[in-house]
Amino acid sequence: MCTSIYQIAIDGTHVLGRTMDWHVLGARPVFVPRQFQWRSVYDNQAYQNRYAIIGSGGAHDDEIDISDGINEFGLSVQKLTFANGALFEDQPDLNKHSIAPFELPLYLLGHFKSIAEIEAHMDEIQLMSGERAFKPYGHPELHYVAADATGRIVAIETSAKPLKIYENPLGILTNAYDFKRQLNQLKDYMTFTPAFENGTVALNTPRVTTGSFSGKKIPAGSYTPGSRFIRAAYYKERTDQPADEASGIVSMWHLLNGVSVPKSTAYQQNYSVYRAATVTESLSYYYEPYNRLGMVKLQLTPKLLQRKTPKLYQVPDKLQVSKLN
């Protein structure tokens, strides 16, 4: 599951938010330093990152599994589950970096400053099925969102080999198969601008619809990937454009309310175990676990950048309230 939403504020602030829908809370705020060394569970190959990262993740063998985060140059990456569509390699190419699918955010954030840099090196990366893995990890079906300081946002899709990058000025992604098909279905709910239809949306365009929803369908309330995709896009295009970082985070949390999956163990295991957002300009990470009902903020400050070792932050997953008496 999972839903990703991107917003651009009036002052140019970029906010990339998401729900993490899973059956257990396994990721918490984390700092990964510059020059962090880690080993892939696929082949035990050693890697050394260049750049510092903040986000959510957890220690995993000889690495840190990053679910979403931002690096010191404002590149943000998220991974989302991707049912019935991911295609991975079984046989490693000795001329490429062969890594597990869940390791891609750690690799991209640690090595690149922008989406343009990712594109330039994408053909050097192989995502592996785990069939011949040094440490077995099954077949984690994932796809990805990346956004950078230019205002560019893309979907990195694993439904074809090699990996394919799609421009995503709409700024929405869920777990549904066939990204282009999902965009086409939105035409029943909104009217896109000619620039969006022609693939010529300028960077930092906050909306890609005309603002006219008359005569269109109203989104359904289910939590399927397709319904969440439509609902997130519909309400993002209708909501007021936030003014700055503070109002952008408030707006993001209200949009995420509409796609956050409540606990419903009698019907499904997964629910929105946490919600999070990165802010490009301030290099900030906002995080809220399911039971807390209140967010925390981690910022990649000059002081934190000097730290030489990783740090995992404890955030209690229980209700936090301010008492008035």
ZASE-193214 format. One record per residue (C-alpha): residue in three letters; x, y, z. Coordinates in steps of 0.1 Angstrom, whole numbers, plus 5000, padded with zeros to 4 digits. Last residue first. Layout:
ALAXYZ/...
This chain:
ASN494852185335/LEU495252235297/LYS497151905291/SER499151875260/VAL498651535243/GLN500851255230/LEU499250925222/LYS501650635217/ASP504250525191/PRO507150655211/VAL509750825189/GLN513350695195/TYR515850835171/LEU518350615152/LYS521850775148/PRO524550695122/THR528150785130/LYS530451075119/ARG528351375130/GLN529451695112/LEU526251705092/LEU524351725125/LYS526052055133/PRO525352205098/THR521652115103/LEU519851825086/GLN516551875104/LEU514451625123/LYS510851715132/VAL508351535153/MET504651495146/GLY501551455168/LEU498751205168/ARG501050955184/ASN499250625176/TYR500050605139/PRO503650725139/GLU504251095129/TYR507351215111/TYR508551545096/TYR511951565079/SER513751885072/LEU516351995047/SER515152355050/GLU514552405013/THR513652055003/VAL511051975029/THR510551605035/ALA507251455048/ALA506151165069/ARG503150955079/TYR503450635100/VAL501950285105/SER499250365079/TYR497450025080/ASN498249675067/GLN496849355080/GLN493449355063/TYR489849285071/ALA489549185108/THR492749385115/SER491149715105/LYS493749975117/PRO493050295098/VAL494450365063/SER495650725057/VAL494350845023/GLY492151135032/ASN494251225063/LEU497251255040/LEU495651565025/HIS495251715059/TRP498851635068/MET500051795036/SER498152115042/VAL499652145077/ILE503052075063/GLY502652325035/SER501252585060/ALA504552565079/GLU506752545049/ASP505152845030/ALA502052975015/PRO499952665009/GLN497952624977/ASP494352594987/THR492852244981/ARG491252144948/GLU494151994930/LYS495451804961/TYR491851684967/TYR491451514933/ALA495051384931/ALA494851214966/ARG491351074959/ILE492350934925/PHE495450764938/ARG493750644969/SER490950484949/GLY493450304926/PRO495550174955/THR492450044973/TYR491450235004/SER487850294996/GLY486150634997/ALA485250674960/PRO486150994942/ILE483451224928/LYS482951194890/LYS483051504867/GLY480251734856/SER481952034870/PHE485451984882/SER487052294867/GLY490352404882/THR492152374849/THR494252084862/VAL498052054865/ARG498552254897/PRO501652374915/THR503852424884/ASN507352424899/LEU508952294866/ALA507052374835/VAL504352124823/THR505152024787/GLY503851664785/ASN501151764760/GLU498251664782/PHE499851844812/ALA500552154791/PRO496952144778/THR495652164814/PHE493951854829/THR490251834835/MET489251634866/TYR487451324878/ASP486851114846/LYS490251224833/LEU491851064863/GLN491650724847/ASN494350834822/LEU496750904850/GLN496250564864/ARG496850404830/LYS500150584827/PHE501350454861/ASP500650094852/TYR500049894884/ALA498650064915/ASN500750114946/THR500250484951/LEU501850784934/ILE500851154932/GLY502951464922/LEU500851564892/PRO504151684877/ASN505151314874/GLU507951264848/TYR508350884843/ILE511650714849/LYS512050354837/LEU514150074853/PRO515549834827/LYS513449624825/ALA509749704829/SER507249714858/THR510049854881/GLU508950224878/ILE510850524891/ALA508250794894/VAL509451154889/ILE509451494906/ARG511351804894/GLY511152104916/THR514752204910/ALA515752094945/ASP514851734939/ALA512051474939/ALA512151094936/VAL509350844940/TYR509850474939/HIS508650124930/LEU508549814952/GLU507849434951/PRO509949274977/HIS510748924963/GLY512348714991/TYR515148855012/PRO517848585012/LYS521248685025/PHE523948634998/ALA521148654972/ARG520848414943/GLU517148434939/GLY516948774955/SER515148934927/MET517849184920/LEU517649554911/GLN520449644887/ILE522049984886/GLU524650124861/ASP521850204836/MET520550464861/HIS523750664861/ALA522850964841/GLU519150944851/ILE520150954888/GLU522351264881/ALA519451434865/ILE517251344894/SER519551534917/LYS522451524942/PHE523351154939/HIS525350894958/GLY523950844993/LEU520350934984/LEU520350694955/TYR521950404973/LEU519950435005/PRO516750474984/LEU517750164962/GLU518349924991/PHE514749794992/PRO515149654957/ALA518249444966/ILE521449554949/SER523449474918/HIS525749754908/LYS526549694872/ASN529449564850/LEU529249214866/ASP525649174854/PRO523748974880/GLN521348704870/ASP517848704885/GLU516849054875/PHE513749224889/LEU510249294875/ALA507749454897/GLY504049434887/ASN501749244909/ALA501749474939/PHE504049774942/THR505049874977/LEU506350224979/LYS509850354983/GLN510550724988/VAL513450944976/SER514151314983/LEU517151504968/GLY517651834988/PHE521451844985/GLU522051725020/ASN519951415015/ILE516251355020/GLY514351055033/ASP512050755027/SER512150385035/ILE515850375043/ASP517250025053/ILE520450095071/GLU523349865062/ASP525349565075/ASP522449355086/HIS519449595086/ALA519349885110/GLY516150085106/GLY514650355084/SER512950685083/GLY514551005070/ILE517851195072/ILE520751155048/ALA524451255045/TYR526151235012/ARG529051034996/ASN527950685004/GLN530450395005/TYR529450054992/ALA530749704999/GLN529349404980/ASN527849135002/ASP526048994971/TYR522349064977/VAL522449185013/SER524449485001/ARG527149605024/TRP527449945040/GLN529850235045/PHE528650585054/GLN530950845039/ARG528651125050/PRO526351035079/VAL523050855081/PHE520451005104/VAL517350815113/PRO513750875122/ARG511850545127/ALA511050245106/GLY509549905116/LEU505949995125/VAL504049675118/HIS501449565092/TRP502449825065/ASP501150145050/MET503750425051/THR501850735042/ARG503651005022/GLY504751365019/LEU507051554996/VAL507051925004/HIS508752184981/THR508852544992/GLY508552794964/ASP507053084983/ILE503552994970/ALA504052634983/ILE504752334961/GLN503052004970/TYR503851644964/ILE501751344976/SER502850974980/THR500450704991/CYS501250365007/MET500050005000/
